[in-house]
Amino acid sequence: MTPATLALRYAAFAAVATAVNLAAQHASLAVYRGTLGLLAAIGVGTVAGLATKYLLDKRWIFADAARGLGPHARRFGLYTATGVFTTLIFWGTELAFHAAFGTALMRDLGAVIGLAVGYVLKYRLDRRFVFTGEAPA
């Protein structure tokens, strides 16, 4: 795969995962708007986006052939671990936009910016630590 194809594919998958994340957030907020509604929605969206992005990256970005529950679970664990720092970037940006502007549109813009920055870093971390071509230990 050429670098341009890889970049376009990765960007498209990041956009899909971002859309899934935001849709899950909005669905969560439609169900619960209580005191912790926004934080719960961000958590729900994060899980939905993470699972979506993992499945797309595993197959179409890194061509990971690992099969079976054990290797898959270990790989997903590593994938999740590399996402901790990038998730903090995403959450921080989304919450900062929410605090600064107070509208759903600007909160979503903050989420998109935070996710975009996070996904660039996440690709580098995943290539180095998760999808190395070897079975995870």
N, C-alpha and C positions, 0 to 999 in steps of 0.2 A: 504494500500500500504506500502510495506517495505521501510525503509530509502534508501536502495540500489536502489530499483526500482525508487523511487522518484528522487534520484540523477542522475541516468542514463537518466530518462525521461527529467528532467530539463536541463541536459547538451545537450541532443539531440535537444530540442526545442531552446536552446540558439544558437546552431550551425545553425539550420534552420533560425532563425531570423538574425543571423550574415550574413549568405549567402544572404538573401533577402536584408539586409542593403547594403552590398557591391555591389550586382548586381544593385541595384537602384542607388548607387553612380556612378558606371561605366556608366550606361545608361544616367544619368544626365550629366556626363562629355563628353559623346559622342555627346550630343546635344548642350551643352554650355561650352566653355572653356575660357570665358571672365575673367575679373578682379576678379570677385567674384565666378567664376566657382567652385572652390574647396569648398568654404563655402556653396554654394547652393547645391552642391552634398552631402555634409555631412548632411545638413538639410533634403533633400529628402530621403536619406538613413535612417536617424533617424526615420522619420515618418513611412516609410515602415516597418522597423524592429520593431518599437513599436507596431504598429497595429497587426502585425503577432504574436509577442510574447504575447500580451494581450489575443488574441483569444485562443492561445494554453494553456497558463497558466490558464485562467479562467475555461476552461473545464477539462483539463487533469492533472493539478497540484493541483489546489485548489478546484476542483469539485464544483464550484460556481453555484448554481441553480437560482440565481436572473434572473428574466425575465422582459421584458418590456423595453421601451425606457428610462424611467426615472431612474430606478435603474441601468440600464446598463450604462447610461451616467454618473451618479454620480460615479460609480465604476471605469469607464475608467478615469474620472477626477482625482480620487485619485491615480490610477495606474500611470497616467502621472506625477502627482505631486511627487510621490516617485522616479520617474525617472530623475528628474532635476539634482540632485547631481551626480547620476551615469552616466548621459549623459555628464556632465562636465568632469568626469574622462575619458570617452571614447574619447570625442573630444580632450581633452588635450593630451592624449597619441598619438592619430592619428596625430595631428598637430605637436607634438614634433618629432615624427619619420619622418614626411614629411620634417620638417626644418633641422633635423640632417642628413638625408640621401638623400633626394631629388628624390627618385624613387617611382613609384607606388607600387612596391612590398613591400618596407619597410613601406610605408604609410599604406598599407593593413595590414601588420604585427602589426603595432602600433594600428590599429583599432581593430584587433582581441584580442590583449592583453588588451586594454582598455575595450572592451566589456566583456571579461571574468571576469575581476576584478569587473566591474560594475554589471554584472549579479549575482555574489555571494552576493554582498551587496543588490541588488534589491530583491532577494528572501526573505531575512530577513525582509526588509522593507515592502514588500507586505504581507507577512504572519502576520506581526504585525498590519499594518494599513489599508490594502485594503481588503484582503480576510479573514475577521475575523469570518465568519459564520453568521454574522448579516447583515441585509439590511443596506446599507449606509444611513446616516442621510441626 
